[in-house]
Amino acid sequence: MAEAARDRREDPGPDGDAALARSLLDWKPAAALEAWRRFAPAVAVTLRRMLGPGSDVEDLVQDVFLRFFEAIRGLRNLESIRAFITGIAIRRGHEELRRRDVRRRLSHLLPAFLRPRTVEPDPQSRDAVVHLYRALDTLGADERTLYVLRFIEGHDHARLAETLQVSVPTVRRRLDRLSERMDLLVQADPVLADYATGFTTGGPAEEADHE
């Protein structure tokens, strides 16, 4: 929470992002380092939330930035640079999810990759998170990403549409279908049932959406 509050205080806003985008397009020496400082924490958070507890995402973050620097010439709206790099992170996360799915289907000897590696102060909360990500494992990559961005990261419909490059009505339709499916998965799991309010559409992310 402290990190999120600090990020909000230091957020340069659309004008600052546009200035950084112009500097990157002009290949100014300090621009790449500033882009890393400004966006790497959010990229890491997005990947961890997509991939689940215990995920080591350092190499993936670096890969996202390599792709970002290669693709920056394709940026049309300079103020949308955050959505641009978030989209790259989401696609890289999709690739990792597909790779993991192949590994799970090819081998029954692999341990559950979502088992937390750190000790949580509340065992019940830890178990709920593990069960949630097991439920998310049953979703496709697109559905899982939509769930994470909406209900864990708290993106509103407009930001989802920009990041996923679809219309707001399309986002709403996908969320309606996803919410119905997740409600069934949550209610079918005794551990998740106690946390249904926080994990589904009635949780904090929904309350934070003031559109």
N, C-alpha and C positions, 0 to 999 in steps of 0.2 A: 504493500500500500504506500509506503514511504517513497519507493522508487517511482511509482505511478504519479504521485503528487509532485515529485521533483521534476518528472518529465513534463507535466502540464505547465509548471512554472517556467520551464526553460523552452517551451514550445515556441519556435519563431513564427509560426503561423504560415498561411499561404504565401505572403509576400517574401518571407525569408526563404521558404522552400523554392520559390521561383528564382530568387537570386542565386541560390545554390545550384539549381538546374542550369542556369545560364553559365555559371562558372565551370560546371562540368562539361558543358558543350563547347566552351572555349578552351578546355584542357588547362585550366589554371592549376598550378602545382598543388596548392593547399586544398583544392576542392574535394579530391578523393578522400583525404583524411577527414575532412569535415563531414562528408557523407557517411563515412563509417561511424564517426562519433555520434552523429545525429540519428541514424537509422538502424545500426546493428543491434542495439538492445531490443527494439520492437520486432525486428526480424527473428531474433532468437526466441522471444516469447511466443510469437506466432507458430514457429516450428515446434517448440516444446508442447504447445497446446494441441497441435495437430497430431503429434506423434505419441504423446502420453508421458506419464511419469517415468523418470529414470533415463529419458532420452539424452544422449550426448550429441548436441547439435553444432558444436564448434566448427567442424569441417563443413557441415551443410551451410552455415552462415557465410563462410568464406566462399563457397561455391555460388551462393546467391549473389554475392557482390561481384564476383568475376562475370557472371552473366549480366548483372545490372550494368557494369561498366561497358560491356560489349554491346548492350542493347540501347544505351542511353540516347543514341542518335534517333531512335524511333519514337522518343517522347514528343508528343504533339502539344499537350497542355502542360506548361512548365509548373503550374501550381499543383498538378496532380502527381508529382514525383513520388509522394508517399504511397499512393495507390499503385503506382507503377512498380515500385520495388516490392510492395506487399504481394502484388500479383505474381511476381517472379518467385517469391518465397513460397507462395501457395502451390505453384506448379512444381517446385522442387520438392515440397512436402508430399505432393501427390505421387511423384516418382518413388520416393522412399516408402510410402505406404504400399504401392504396387509391388516393390521389391520385397517387402516384408511378407506380403500376402503370398507371393510365389514361394518364399522360403518356408512359410507355414504349411503350404500344401504339399511341398516336396519332402518334408521331413517331420517326423513325429517325435524327434529327439530334442528339438530346440526347447529351452525353457520359455516360459511366458515372458515376452519382452516388456510387458507393461508392469511387471512387479516393481514397486518402488525400491530404490537403492538407499534412500535416506530414511531415518527414523522420524515418524510424525508424532507430535505430542498427543494426538487423539486417534486411537486405533480405529474407532468407528468411522471417522472421516476418511482415514487412509483406505479402509476397506471399500467405502462408498466410491472413492475416486477410482480404485482398481476395477470395481464392477462397472462403473460408468464407461471406462475405456474399453472394457470387454464388450459392452453393448455397442459402442461406437465401431468396434471391429466388424460388426455385422453390416454396417453401412458401406456404400460405395464411397470412393474418394471425394466426389463432389458433395454428397450429402454430409459426410463427416466434416469437411471444411466449412460448409455452411453452418452446421451446428456450432462448431468451435468459434467461428467469427461472431455469430449472433449471440449465443447464450453463454459463452465463456468470456469472450473479449468484449461483448456488449456493443458491437457495431450496429448502428441504426440502418434502416432500409436503404436510405440514400447512399450511405457509405458502402454497403454491401453491393449495391448495383454498380457503383463506380469501380470497386475493386474486382468484382467478378465479370465486369463488362457485359451486364445484362440490364434490362429495364427494371424499374421498381415493381411494376405489376408481376413480372416474372419472379422476382425475389419473393414477393408475398405468396404467390402460388406455391413455390418450392418450400417455403417455410410452413405453410399450412399442411402440406403432405408430410414434411419431415416431423412436425410436431405430433401429428397423429401417430406416426410410426414409433417415435421415441416414447410417447406416452404408454404405448403397449409394451415396449421393451422394459421401461422402468417399472410398470406395475407388475410385470411378470417376474421381476427379480426382488426377493424379499429384502435384500440389503438396500437396494435403491428406492424401494417403495417409501421408506421413512424420509428420504431426501427428495421426494418428487417435486416439492414446491421450488426448491433451489435449482433443480436440474432441468426443468421444463419451462414452458412459456410463461408461467406465472412468477418466475424468479426475478432477481435483481436486474438482469439484462433487459427484460421487457419493461420494467418500470422506468429504466433510464432512457427509453426511446421516446423522445419528445418531437414528433414530426408534425 
